Amino acid sequence: MPWLQWLFDARLEFGNGQFLLWREVLGNLFGLLSALGGMRRKVWAWPVGILGNLLLLTVFLGTVFGSPNPVNLLGQAGRQVMFILTSIYGWYRWSRAQHEGGTAVEPQWASWGTRALLVVAMVAGTALLTPLFSALGSFPPVWADAWIFMGSLLATYGMAKGWVEFWLIWVAVDLVGVPLLISAGYWASAFMYVFYGAFTLTGFFVWWRARWRQDGEHVAVETAHLDPTISRR
C-alpha cells in the first residue's frame, strides 16, 4: 500500500544527518491524546492509545521493520505489546463501568499493601528483565530499558484499576526514559517524555482532587443518613 510505505519511510531531516520518523511523532501524539483522555476518565483514551502503541512498536524494532534508525529498544518495543494487552483490559473495565450507569472509573487510593507490592514488583521486575533484555541485544544501559518496561506495565494496570498513584509511576518512568531515548537517538520520544513528566504530575493532582471530592460526597451522604434533618435544610 503506497500510503503505508510512505508512513514507514517519512522522516523529518535536520542538520548533521539527524532525523525524526513521522510515525514516531504520530505514535507519541496518539499517546498524548490517550493520556489527556485518561486524565478526564474518558473510555476513548484506550483505543486511541492502542493506535499509538502500534505505530511505536514499528519504531522501536528498528532492524525488524527496516527503520532508518537501526537501534532496537526491546523494553520500549515490548512495552508497546504490553500496552495493547493491558489497554484491552482497561477498555473493557471502563466501558463496563460506564454501561452500568456510573462513570468510567472512580479514582481511589491504593492500600499500603498494594503500594508495597508495586515497589517490590518495580525493583524485582527490573532486576529480572535486565539480563534477559541484555541477552536479546537491547540498547544500553539495559537496566533503564527494563525499568521503563516494568514501570509502564504497572502504571497502565494502575490506570485500569483507577489507582491515583499510577501517575507517580509514570513520573519514575519519565525520569529514566529521557536520557535513555536521547542516547539512542529517539528525539521525538525523548521530547514527549519531558512533556509527559510535567503532564503526569498534573494528572496526579487532578485525580487526587477528584478522589477528595468523592470522599466529601460520601461523608455528606453518610451524615444525611445519620441525621435526616440535614437533607431538609
Secondary structure, 3 states (H helix, E strand, C coil): CHHHHHHHHCEEECCCCCEEEHHHHHHHHHHHHHHHHHHCCCCCHHHHHHHHHHHHHHHHECCCCCCCCCCECHHHHHHHHHHHHHHHHHHHHHHHHHHCCCCCCCCECCCHHHHHHHHHHHHHHHHHHHHHHHHCCCCCCHHHHHHHHHHHHHHHHHHHHCECCHHHHHHHHHHHHHHHHHHHCCHHHHHHHHHHHHHHHHHHHHHHHHHHHHHHHHHHHHHHHHCHHHHHC
